[in-house]
Structure formats: structure tokens, C-alpha cells
């Protein structure tokens, strides 16, 4: 979708939202359209990179590849989708997620409370991967984030929002154990 058209649709729906409370599905639909454009831009930027490293200590996702400048993105967790129980768990409700990494998800929780959106205020619910992307798209929209990222872990899929994607400073070194130096 053309960015101008997406912006017009988004503005019109947000205007409706102010007059009439929108339901979760309508908000998710708008958010997913916007996320598609953001994800396309992200894919263009990271396509040449072969590796990504997660540094929990600095809350960054690092994209690297020999001969290319390293890209760094600020990360906040949105939630995870369990492959075993087929449930979504918001980061704000997950005791295994470090507090600094779930701060943004608490803003999504508050948005859900303010707008009566039970999917955003229910800690855990049965979900598909599509549902997880809907929740993540809403988080990107609420937070004004740059893009989203999904990765696998032993129990399923983790969804994150990315912001402030930038080239690493000169002399930046990656320790592939997961910590940056």
C-alpha cells in the first residue's frame, strides 16, 4: 500500500476511534497495514546481514555480517507465543522477562485499559501466530516503534518491537557470546 494512502486510512480510522470506540479487530487491521510498510523497510535494511545477536544487558538486537557496518536496534519485548500451549503471553505479565524489557508492553496494557480492549489487558490467551502478529502490530502502533521482530526460542516464538535502528559506532565489536563490547 502506498504510504500516503496508508496514512489517510490510518487518520480516518483514528478519527473514527475518537468518535466511536473501535474494536480490537479494527485496530489490529489498521496496525497490521502500517506494520507491513515498516517491515518492508526493515527487510530492505537487514537483508544483507547473516547474523543477529541479542544483548539482554544493553537491550539491543545487533545485525552483523562480515564487511558490512553493524546495525543496532533498541528492543522491547511484546510477548511470546508458546508452541506447546498455543497461547500468547504479554511481556508485561511474563515473570521471566527482565523489567526494563517489558516497560513498553506496559504502555500497551494501559492503552488496552483506556480503550476497553480485553486482548491487550488479558495476560494470557489462546492464539495463533497471526494473533501474535496482530498484538505486535498494535504494540508498534501504540509505541510509535520502527518495526517488529520475531525469533524462535525453545518454547515457541518471541515478538519484539525495534526502534532507533542505527549503524554501530566506529570500533564497535561483537562478542558472539551475546554481549557487546
Secondary structure, DSSP 8 states (H G I E B T S, - for coil): --HHHHHHHHHHHHHHHHHS---HHHHHHHHHHHHHHHHHHHHHHHTT--EEEEETTTTEEEEE-TTS--EEEEEEEEEEEETTT-EEEEGGG-TTS-GGGGHHHHHHHHHHHHHT-HHHH-SEEE--HHHHHHHHHHHHHHHT-SEEEEEEETTEEEEEEEEEEEE--TT--EETTTEE-
